[in-house]
Amino acid sequence: RDLDDVEEVHEEETGEETKIKARQLTVQIMQSPQILAVLQERLDVPVETPTGYLESLPRVVKRRVNALKNLQIETKFYEEVHDLERNMLFSINKEDEISEELKEKAKIEDEKKDEEKEDPKEIPEFWLTVSKNVDLFSDMVQQHDEPILKHLKDTKVKLSDADQPMNFVLEFHFEPNEYFTNEMLSKTYRMRSEPDDSDPFSFDGPEIMGCTGCQIDWKKGKNVTLKTIKKKQKHKGSGTVHTVTNTVSNDSFFNLFAPPEVPENFKIDHFLREGIIPRAVSYFTGEAIEVDDDVYDEEGEEADEVMEENLTIFIKI
C-alpha cells in the first residue's frame, strides 16, 4: 500500500518536472536569434509584433502614418465642433424666442397701463451702421443700398443637422419695405469636412466648396443690382440720331445673393459668420473696430497676415 503511494507521488513529480522543462525550453528557443531567424526563413512570415513592424518602417513612412492618424482625428474633431456650434446656436435662438415673448408681454402690459404711450422702437439702422463700420463691407455697400439696409432687422446663422452633410446658411431678415417682397434673403454654403482622397495631406479643416443664393423678388423699378444706360447713336448713312437703352449689372451689396459665386467672396461670407454676426453689438458701438486697430498697430504686417489667414479658413483655394 505504501509502495503504491510512493510510486504515484513520483509519477506526479515527474509530470510536473516535464512541464517545467518544456516551458524552459520554449523560452530558450524564443530567445535565440538564430532559431528565430531559421523559423522566419522557413515559414516566410514576419515574427515581429505589429508594434515591432511599425518601428521597423522608414522614418518617412512613420510620418505618413502619423499624418493619416491626425487626419482621422481632425475630421472627427471638426464634426464635433460643428455639432457644438449647432447646439450653441439653438440655445441662442431659443433665448431670442423667449426674449421676444417677454418683450411682447411687456408691450401688452404697457399698452394696458397707458394706451397713449408709444412702444419704444428697436435700435434704428443697426445693421446698416454695422456694415459701415466694417471696412470689408463698407466697400460693398453702395449709396443706393443704404435705404434698403435700413430695413434689415436681423441676421442669423443656421447649421445643418448632425445626420446631414455639413453646411451652413446665412439668413437676412427684413421688415416690409418698398424694394422687394421677400421677408428673408438667404445663402447656403456647402462644405467638405473630410480629406480629399486624391490629396489627403492638403486637408486643413472644413472648407467651403460652393454656395447657392436666392432669388430676390424686386418690386417694379426697385432693382438696385441693375442699371439702365442710354447711348446716342448716329446712323452712318442717314445721319439720324437715335437713343439705345441697355440694362447692365450694377455694383450692390445685394449681388451677394446672386450666383455664380466667385471664391474670393467666400472671405466676406465667412467673416459674416465668424466675426460680424457673433459680435454685431461691438461693431455697432465701434469697440470691435478699436480692438482690431490695436492688434494691427501692435503687430503690423504680422497681424495683417493673421487676419488674412483667419478670413481664408474654410475657403478652397
Order of alpha helices (4+ residues) and beta strands (2+ residues): alpha-alpha-alpha-alpha-alpha-alpha-alpha-beta-beta-beta-beta-beta-beta-alpha-alpha-alpha-alpha
